[in-house]
Amino acid sequence: MERMPYDRIICVSPSIKSNSELLSRLKIDPEDIYENPDDIEVVDRIKETIEKERDDLEEYIEKKKKYKELMKLLSKDDMFRIPDDLLMLFYENGSFEPPTHRWGGKKPCIAVLFDDCLGSQIFTKGIRKLNALTIYHRHTGQLKGGGAIGCSLYFLLQSFKCSSGGISKCIRGNTTSLAIGRTKSDKELDEIAEECGGEVAKEDFLKIHNQATKNSKFDFLFCDFNKKENHPSMFRKNLDTFIVP
């Protein structure tokens, strides 16, 4: 996440404030931290935040058009023909100030991070809302002129599957990237291998995972389910070393 060009990161985690290094590296604003994953309304507030970014951008676009119109009228040196509301919209401190936007007039790049949320109400009672956000994440905050603000979703988990309160099949099915560290559970690794069964044989997957993680407890296997055509493999050791099955 630190290497991606995110303008804003929203974090849902009961433990985030205990990790000051992560907070400072990712530059997460206090207003974008939700510490109670048992509050299922958090998902609604995340959507509202993205829609507010949409509203701010569209307001800026409209004001920019009006400012351009004002400058054109002022160039004709005929103040009396300019509507009062247009004059007052931009007049400030003795001059006409152009409109401003938090992100310089571009669509902000937003990420949402869910960390330490296994077993919480968001993953149980509120799973339908979370599933909907997962399915429509790219279309959240739709713009009048086409496109949307959208967001990227990240899930940090100690367990890929669990009987209750884990990530749903919907979320797993919409995964575009998967980073897998070492695991002491052969059963869990088998389950992950089965999820990736459409991409590579289970036996090959287990060998690839071992190759990626055998040297250090900090190493991980990165699976890219939407790899670029010029990439030799969908598998990498960490983020930068391709593993070809």
KELO-203316 format. One record per residue (C-alpha): z, x, y. Coordinates in steps of 0.02 Angstrom, whole numbers, padded with zeros to 5 digits, always signed. Example, Ala and Ser with C-alpha at 12.3 -4.5 7.8 and 13.67 -1.06 7.14 Angstrom:
+00390+00615-00225 +00357+00684-00053 
END
This chain:
+00000+00000+00000 +00038+00144+00116 -00139+00211+00093 -00222+00044+00128 -00268-00011+00305 -00140-00152+00316 -00091-00213+00488 +00052-00320+00425 +00154-00319+00265 +00262-00468+00216 +00399-00430+00090 +00495-00548-00023 +00638-00450-00102 +00827-00465-00116 +00843-00276-00118 +00718-00218+00014 +00845-00175+00149 +00934-00057+00031 +00776+00049+00025 +00763+00114+00203 +00630+00242+00154 +00513+00107+00091 +00543+00003+00247 +00502+00147+00364 +00349+00207+00266 +00270+00035+00257 +00324-00012+00434 +00382-00185+00382 +00444-00288+00529 +00614-00373+00506 +00530-00542+00542 +00421-00516+00388 +00564-00488+00266 +00625-00629+00153 +00780-00581+00055 +00804-00742-00042 +00674-00767-00180 +00769-00923-00233 +00707-01010-00076 +00542-01085-00133 +00498-01129+00048 +00465-00942+00073 +00288-00966+00004 +00257-01102+00135 +00320-00988+00273 +00205-00848+00214 +00056-00968+00227 +00116-01023+00399 +00123-00841+00455 -00057-00812+00401 -00114-00974+00482 -00024-00923+00643 -00125-00760+00640 -00281-00869+00622 -00230-00976+00770 -00193-00823+00878 -00363-00747+00839 -00459-00907+00874 -00363-00932+01037 -00409-00754+01088 -00593-00784+01046 -00595-00942+01154 -00505-00856+01299 -00626-00711+01289 -00771-00831+01312 -00686-00911+01462 -00646-00742+01537 -00828-00692+01522 -00875-00855+01608 -00750-00820+01748 -00816-00644+01777 -00992-00713+01788 -00939-00841+01919 -00841-00711+02017 -00994-00599+02023 -01083-00736+02119 -00949-00723+02253 -00921-00911+02262 -00735-00938+02229 -00740-01120+02283 -00852-01171+02137 -00735-01098+02006 -00620-01228+01924 -00437-01202+01967 -00381-01205+01786 -00502-01064+01745 -00437-00961+01891 -00256-00986+01844 -00286-00949+01660 -00314-00764+01694 -00234-00735+01865 -00080-00625+01850 +00005-00499+01965 -00130-00513+02098 -00280-00488+01984 -00378-00570+01844 -00317-00498+01679 -00426-00507+01522 -00351-00591+01367 -00262-00482+01240 -00238-00494+01053 -00108-00409+00944 -00242-00333+00834 -00375-00299+00965 -00481-00450+00922 -00505-00411+00737 -00446-00505+00584 -00279-00428+00533 -00267-00355+00359 -00112-00431+00277 -00019-00391+00117 +00120-00488+00033 +00241-00392-00079 +00354-00476-00209 +00486-00357-00275 +00637-00388-00388 +00596-00573-00399 +00596-00596-00589 +00698-00748-00638 +00705-00815-00461 +00663-00992-00405 +00496-00932-00335 +00444-00887-00513 +00517-01045-00591 +00538-01202-00485 +00416-01139-00354 +00285-01066-00472 +00155-01199-00429 +00160-01146-00246 +00149-00963-00294 +00004-00999-00413 -00088-01090-00273 -00063-00943-00155 -00129-00827-00290 -00285-00931-00318 -00324-00959-00133 -00255-00798-00059 -00426-00744+00008 -00454-00915+00088 -00285-00935+00173 -00302-00953+00361 -00483-01013+00364 -00576-00981+00527 -00684-01109+00618 -00830-00990+00622 -00820-00949+00437 -00717-00830+00334 -00528-00822+00332 -00381-00708+00372 -00328-00700+00189 -00203-00582+00110 -00177-00463-00035 -00036-00497-00158 +00071-00364-00243 +00197-00397-00381 +00323-00262-00430 +00399-00303-00599 +00510-00230-00732 +00432-00343-00863 +00251-00397-00883 +00299-00551-00982 +00462-00643-01005 +00513-00810-01079 +00563-00885-00910 +00551-00833-00728 +00412-00706-00748 +00237-00696-00678 +00129-00840-00737 -00031-00834-00838 -00120-00889-00679 -00059-00735-00585 -00098-00618-00730 -00271-00695-00747 -00309-00662-00564 -00252-00481-00569 -00378-00360-00495 -00275-00201-00517 -00133-00157-00633 -00020-00004-00624 +00081+00024-00784 +00218+00154-00795 +00310+00209-00950 +00390+00072-01053 +00518+00082-01192 +00455-00080-01267 +00309-00062-01386 +00299-00252-01394 +00276-00266-01207 +00141-00132-01207 +00054-00227-01347 +00057-00384-01240 -00020-00290-01093 -00152-00219-01210 -00194-00396-01268 -00214-00452-01086 -00339-00309-01063 -00424-00349-01228 -00585-00405-01145 -00607-00233-01066 -00561-00112-01206 -00498-00116-01385 -00310-00123-01405 -00300+00044-01496 -00401+00130-01359 -00291+00053-01225 -00132+00120-01305 -00209+00294-01316 -00263+00287-01134 -00090+00232-01078 -00009+00375-01175 -00132+00499-01099 -00091+00439-00923 +00098+00436-00938 +00146+00571-01064 +00179+00713-00941 +00297+00636-00814 +00404+00480-00796 +00324+00457-00625 +00146+00449-00692 +00063+00282-00724 -00096+00206-00792 -00200+00120-00658 -00321-00015-00718 -00456-00072-00599 -00531-00237-00659 -00660-00235-00519 -00715-00055-00523 -00860+00007-00416 -01025+00042-00503 -01014+00228-00465 -00842+00245-00547 -00852+00318-00723 -00708+00211-00789 -00591+00069-00745 -00444+00178-00798 -00356+00314-00699 -00206+00423-00717 -00112+00380-00558 -00235+00338-00420 -00356+00483-00421 -00395+00547-00598 -00517+00445-00700 -00490+00425-00888 -00648+00387-00985 -00614+00299-01152 
END
